[in-house]
Amino acid sequence: MARRTGTIAVTLALVAFSIPSAAADPPRSPSYGDFAVVPDEILGAWEMVGEKCDESETRGTKQVDALTRFERDLRYEHTVEGWILRGRYRVEQMRNGPLRNPLAETLYAFDLVDGHLENWGEGEAVFLCGRIFERANK
């Protein structure tokens, strides 16, 4: 009986040392869902540089004076043709999808694709041409 108890104690000790504790693991960003911390690639000022259309559509020529700024505290400022909208946004990602940051007070959502932001709709309304935003030098 003593030998069996000793064997069990040694086995439990080996198991305890081989299992890393949850406290030792660093916190990870989610691979999808809502992000608690804004990724650096979203932060800063973005200006509209043009439109990109679906393959079946001709390239858009619409040029709009639009600037969007995303702050670390999940606040944004969106200026379009002199009109200023301020509010909150969030950052989310679906499985195998781009980072997306919808603006809370509007129906706009931006996708981060190849280093630029794309806006392809307003709520349920999908645009034929997406608005393309690149980092601003302002």
N, C-alpha and C positions, 0 to 999 in steps of 0.2 A: 504494500500500500504506500509506503514512504517513497519507494522508487517511482511509482506511478505519479504521485504528487509532485516529485522533483522534476520528472519529465514534462509534466503539464506546465509547471512554473517556467522552465527553460523555454518551452515552445511559446508561451505567452510573451515572455521577454523578447524573444527574437521577432515575433510578429509586431510588438509595440515599437521596436527600433526600426523596422523596415517600412512602416507606414508613415509617410510625411504628415505632419500636422496641418490642419486647415489654416492655422494662423501663420504658418511659414510661407504659404503661397501668396504672391503679390496679387492685388486685385486686378482683374482683367477688364478691358473694355468689351462690351457686348459685341458679338459678331453680327447681330441683328436686333431689332427692337429700338426702343428709345435710349439715347445716350444721356448719361448723367453729366458728362464733361464734353464740352464742345471741342471737336478736333481742330487743330491749328489751321488745317487747309481750308476751313470755312471762314475763319475770322478775317475781318478787314473790310475794305471798300471794294465794291464790284461795279463796273459800269457796263451798260448795254453797248455792244459793238456791232450788232446786226441780228439777222435771223438765219435760221437753218430750217429748210423745209423737208418734208418727206420726199422720198425719191420720185413720187408721182407728181409732185408740185414743183414749180419753178422757184428758184431762190428768191426769198423775200427781199425787197428793197426798202422796206420800212425802217426809218432811222428815228429812234425816240431818245430824247435826252432823259436817261434813267440811271440812277445811282443807288445802290443798296449797300448798307454797312451793317455787318454782323459783329456784335460785341460778345465778349466772353461770358457776361452775366445773362445771356439769352435774350438780350434786347436788340432790336433792329431799328434802322431808320431807312425808309424807302422813299426816294424822291423821284417823281415822274413829272417832267415838264413843269417844274416849279411847285407841284403839289407834294406835301410832305406827310408821310404816314409813319407813325411810330408805334411800336408795340413789342410783343414778345414772339419768339419763335422756338422751335424745338428741332432736334436733329434725330433722325431715325434712319434705319436701314433694314430693308427686307432681305431675306436670304438671296444671295447672289445678285443683289441690286446695288445701285449707287447710293451714296449718302444723300439724304433728302432733308431739306429744312423748310417745312411749311410755316408760313407766317400766320399767327393766331388770329389777328383781326381782319385778315383778308382771305381770299380763296387761293392766293398764290402759293406755289411750292416750287422750290429750286432743287434740281438734281446736280450733283457734282460729277462731271463726266470729263475725263482727260484734262483736268486742270482748269476747267471753266464751268460756270453755272448755266444750266439750261432751264427755261420755264416754258412748258408745253401746254399749259392750260390754266383755267381759272375755275376751281371746283370741278364740277362734272363736265364743263365745257372744254373740249380739247381743241387747241389751235392747230391749223394746218402747218404753220411755221412756228418753230420754237424761238424764243428770244434768248440770245446768247450773251452772257455777261463774262467779262474778263477782269482780272485785278486792275484796280484803278491806281493811278500814280498821284492821287489827290490826298 
